[in-house]
């Protein structure tokens, strides 16, 4: 069994040289069809592992595999969870081995997109000394409770879909309330998404008044409040705020209250259950039957966009126009990945953060490789070295673009968009039907 050793290990912390990186990149592109990176992990490479042993090490014995895990919402209002899980497995397969050692994702842990589920998952990960790091969560509500437990056990957590400002910073150099060292994400901070939707409404739609609805959790409340602040900063007025439970299905009372303010638009970043109730019940509420309807990236999933009543909405989220960007670890481009995903699972990705998930996974694997060294027939992974690599990520070539991580774990590319939803029978088309782009 892999063992955690809290001993201090000396090391220079040197990274791969630029020349070696170029050689490796050429080899990766040449081998992209097979996805075999064994040549890039040859034990003869004279490269020192990152890390100083201060967070302990994990030793992987001969014949054993390096353990990583995914913590995602896979049931209930799962959102992007199932899509992320599938993409991460593709990424691990494409990456290959680390210094000849296989990677084991184990069984994904379902956090139910809830604080309680996040806490349970965090406790499970923290108790497993073999696990190096986690891909997840996809729900910020679960990350708030999972992150302190995972990072407190000296592991890392890198999310492809968390976007709450509470998890990183205020983008002005100040850590947020739920920031923990060892937490990273490839999804963008919702302060960008909030600004995107506010500018779209003010500059493109000429909207002066808006009401908001949220679920009172780390994702929905933070996004709704950040949007309201940006909208007011741009000269608009917020006429009312509704707070509903994630599983609430009778939204008529809340909508009726908001109608009293006569808003021109309704911004509701909420759960799928609440979102469905809103679009289905709005026509029955006097004063809101023709209101402009908007939401955030949490509803950019087939499970919501498939409702006929959702047609005509505008939704903000990551800009999914990736052009010819390639993941530098595997050589995969977005078109390659979409094709392989459909071949493997019989469908296109059913949520927005599929490319973010791929890049998050390869970043974690690159970090593990950079912090690993062979000792005899065993592989020793320095946990501080894994963080050191991620802390220093700058200009990493991802499918989503050029990735750099700031001091608080924000590693997104800050490219946001608003899409228009026209066809409930083709949600995938909606996610690429960009009508407004924002780059800060």
N, C-alpha and C positions, 0 to 999 in steps of 0.2 A: 504494500500500500504506500502511496505517496505520503511523505511525512513533512511536517512543518518543523523547521529548526530555527530557533530564535537567536542563533549565533551571529556575531558580527563578522562580515566577510569584507576583505580589502579588495579594491578594484579601481581602475582608472576612470571608469564611466565614459570611455571614448565611444563615439558613434562610428558607424561605417563611413569610410572615406567617400568623397564624391565620386572618385574614379570607380570604386567598387560598386557604388550605387548604380552608376551608369551601366556597368557590365551586368549587374543583376537585373536591371530593368529590361535590357535587351533580351536576356535569357528568358525572362518572364513572358514577354510578348511572344517570343518564338515558341514558348511552350504553352500558350494560352489555351489551345484546343484540348490539351490533356490536363491542364490545371496542376501539373506536377512541379512543385517548387523544391524538390529534394536537392537539386544541384545548387540552389541558393542557400542551402542549410548544411553544406558539407562541413564536417567536424574539423577539416584541415584549415578552415579560415582562421587567420590570426586576428581575431576581433575580441576585445575585452567586453564582458557583459556589463551593462549598466547596473547601478545600485551599490549601496554601501552596507547592506545587511541590517539596517536599522529597523526595518519592519519585519524581519525574519525572512526565511527562504522556504521554498517547497521543493523537496527532492522527489523526482520521478524515477523510479527504478527501472531496470531493463525489462522490457516487455509490457510496461505500464503505459498509460496514456495521460496526457496533460488534460486536466479537468477544467472546463469552463461551463457556464450555465446561462440559460435565458430565463428571465422572470417577466412574464407578460400577461395581459388580460386575454384569456383564451375562452372565456365563457361569459354569459350575460351580454352587456354592452361592450363587446370585445374591441370594437374599433379596429385599429391596425394590428392587434396582437397576432392573429393567425398568419397574416401576410408577413410580418416581421419574422416569425418563427421559421417559415419556409425559406425566406431569403437568407437568413443567417445560416441555415444548413447548407444552402448552395455555396455561400461564401467560404465556409469551413472546408467544404469539399474542394473548392477551387484552389484554396490556399495551399493545401498539401500538408506537409509535416513540418515540425520545428526541430532542427538538428536531428532528423530521423525519427522523432517521436510523434506518434499519432495524437490527434486532438479529439477529445470526447465531450460532446455537448450534453450527454445524459438526457434525462427526461425534463422537458420544460416545466417550469413551476407556474401555475395559474394564480395570479394575484387578484383576479376578479375586478380589477380596476377600482380597488377600494383601499382606504388606509389600513383596515383590518387585514386584508389580503397581503398588502405590502409588508406589514409587520411580520406576518407568519412566514412569508417568503424570505425576508431579511434574516429572521432567526435561523431558518433552515440553512441558508448559505453561510452565515457566520459560524455555525456549528460544524461545518464541513471543512476540515483543515486542508483538504486536497484541492479545493476550488481556488483558482487564481483570480478570476474575474467574472463579471456578469454583463450580459447584453440585456438591457431593459432599464426601467420598465417602459411601457408605452403610454401609461397613464401617469400624469403628474401626481394625482391623488395617492397612488400607491408608492411613488418614489419618495414622497415626503417621509414616510415611515420606514421604507426599505433602505434608503441610502445611508442613514446614520448607522444602521446595524451592519451593513455590508462593508462600508468604509471603516467603521470602527474595528472590524476584524482584520484590517490591513489589506483588504482586497479592493479592487477597483470596480466601478460600475459605469458603463457607458451606454447612454440611451439614444435610440434613433428617433424618438417621438415625443419625449417630455419637452414641454415648452414653457412651463410656468416660470416667471421671473423669480419666484420664491426659491428656486433650486440653485440659482447661480448668483446673479448680481442685478443692480439697477442700471447697468451699463454706464455708470458714472464713477466707477472705481470703488463702489461699496458692496460688500458681500450682503446677500439677502438672508432672511431669517432661517431658511432651511438649507443653506449652503454647507457642504462638507467636503474637505479635501479628499480626493480620490473619486469624486463624482465628475463625470464628463457627459457631453451630449453632442450629437451631430445635428439635431434639430435646432432651429433658431429660437432665441429668446422671444417670448410673446410680446415684448415691448415693440419689436419690429412689426409683428403681425397687427397689433393694435393700431400702430401708426398707419400701416398700409390701408386698412379698412376705413379709418377716419379720413385719410386724404382722398380715398376713392369716393366716399360719400360727399365730401365737401367740394372737391374740385371737378369730379366727373358727373356727379348726380345733382349737385346743387342742393343737397338736403340740409335743412337748418335744424330740424328737431328729430330726436331719436329716443326710443325706450330700449332698455336691455333686460334680458332674463338670464340668470345663471343658476347653478346648482349649489353654490356655496362651498365648492371644493377648491383645491389648489390650482387646478387648471381653469375651470370655467369662471370662477370669481375673479381670479387675477386678470384673465383676458378681458372680461367685461369691464372691470374697473380701469384697466390700462387704456382700453378703447375709449371709455367715457372721458378720461382725462385728456387724451389726444384730441378727441372731437371738440371738447370745450376749448382747448387751447387754440384750435383752428377757428373758433368763433361760433360753433354750434351749441345747442342746448339739449341736455338730457331731461326728458319730461317725466321719467319714472323708471324704477328698477324693480323687477320681480325676482323672487328667490323661490325655487321649487325643488323638490326632492328628485333624485336621479330616476326613481321608478314611478314618479307621479304621472298619472294618465288623464286626470281631469284638470285641464289648464284654463277652462273657461273663466273661473273666478279671477285668476291672475290676469288674464288677457283683458277682462272687463275693466279691472282697476286701471290697467295701463291705457286703455282706450280713452279714459277721462282726460288724459293729457294731450290727446289729438296728435300723436307723433306721426311724422312722415315715413319713418322707417323703424323696423324692429330688429335689433341685433341679439341673437340668442345662441351663444356658444354653450350648448347643453348636451346631455346624454342623448343617445339615439332614441330611447323611449320617450323622453320629454320632447325631443325635437319632432318626432312623429306626431305626438299629440298636438303640438303647436300648429303644424302645417295643416293638419286635418280639421282642427277646431277654429282656426282663424276666420274662415268665411262665415261662421255663425255668430261672430262677435261684432256688433254694430260699432262702426267707427274704425275698425281695423281690417275690414274685408279687402281693401285695396292697398294696404300698407306694403312698402318695399321690405322684403324679407332677406335677412342676411345672417350668416353664421361663420364659424371658424373651422379650422382644419380637423377638429374632432368629428365632424359630420361628413368629411370628404371620403366616405366609405360606402361601398355598394349597399350595405345593409340599410343606410338611410336614403341615399340617392335613388334607390330603387322604388321609393314611394312616389306614386304619380303626383301626389299633392306637393312634392318638393320641387317640381319643375318651376323654373322662373326665378329661383333664388340666386343670390350671389354669395360665394363663400371664399374666405381668405385662407391662405396656407402657403406652403413652400412652392416656389416656382419649379415646376417639373420639366422645364425645357432644358435638357442637359447637353444637347448638341452632340459633339464627338468626344466629350470628356471620357477618360478611361481611369479605372482604378489602377493605381501604379503597382499594387501588390500582385494582381492577377491578370492585368491587361484587359479585363472585361469592360465593355462600354454598355451604355444603357440598352441599346438595341439587342446586344448579345444576351444580356441578363433577362430582358423581357421574353426573348425567344426561348431561352432555357427554362425559365419559370413556367411558361405555358406548356412546354413539352413535358415537364416534370409533373405539373399539377393540373393540367387540362383547363386552365383558366388564366386570364391576366391577373396581375396583382389587384387585390380588392380594396386597397387603401393607399393613402398618399405617400407613406414614408418608406417605400420599398428600397429606394436607392440609399437613403440615409441609413437603413439597417445594414445594407451590404458594406458600406464604408465604415460604419461603427464596428462591425465584426472584424474587418481586416485591420483596422487600427489596433484593436485589442490583441490580435494575433501578432502584429508587428511589434507591439510593446513587449509581449511575452518573449518573442524571439530575441529582441534586443537586450533583455534582462536575463538571458539564459546562458549557461556554460556547462560544458561536459566535465564531469569528474568521474574518471573511470568509465563505467558503463551506465552511469546515472546522469540525469539532467538536473541541474540545480537552477531554480528560478528565483531571482531576488525580487521580493515584492516591492521594495522601494524603487528598484530599477524600472518596474512596470510603470509606476507613477512618473518617474523621471522622464521616460520616453514620451508619455502622453502630455506631460507639462510642457515639453519642448517641441511639440508638433507645430511645424510651420511650413506652409506650402505643400502639404501632402496632397498628391493628386488623387482625388476621389471622383466617383461618378457625379456627385453633386457639385463638384468644383474644387477649387484650391482651398484646402482645409488648414486652419491654424487655430490653436487653442489658446484662449486668454487665461488670465490668472484664476478665473473662477470656474473653469471647465466648459465654457461656451466655445464650441468648435464648429458652429454652423458657418454657412457661407453668406448669410444675410441677403438672400435673394427671395423676395416674397412676391405673391401674385394674388389677384382676385380673379376667380373663374365664374362663368355664368352657366348655370345648370339648365340645359334645354331638353334633355331626353332621359327619362327614368329608365328606359330600356338599354341605355348605353352609358353607364356611370364612368367608364374609363375615358370616354370622349370628353366628359365634363372636366375631369382633372387636368386635361390639357387645353381646355377652351379658355385661354387666358384673355381677359379683357382689360386688365390693368396690371402693370408691373411696378415694383418698388425696390430700389436699391439705395440704402442710406448713404 
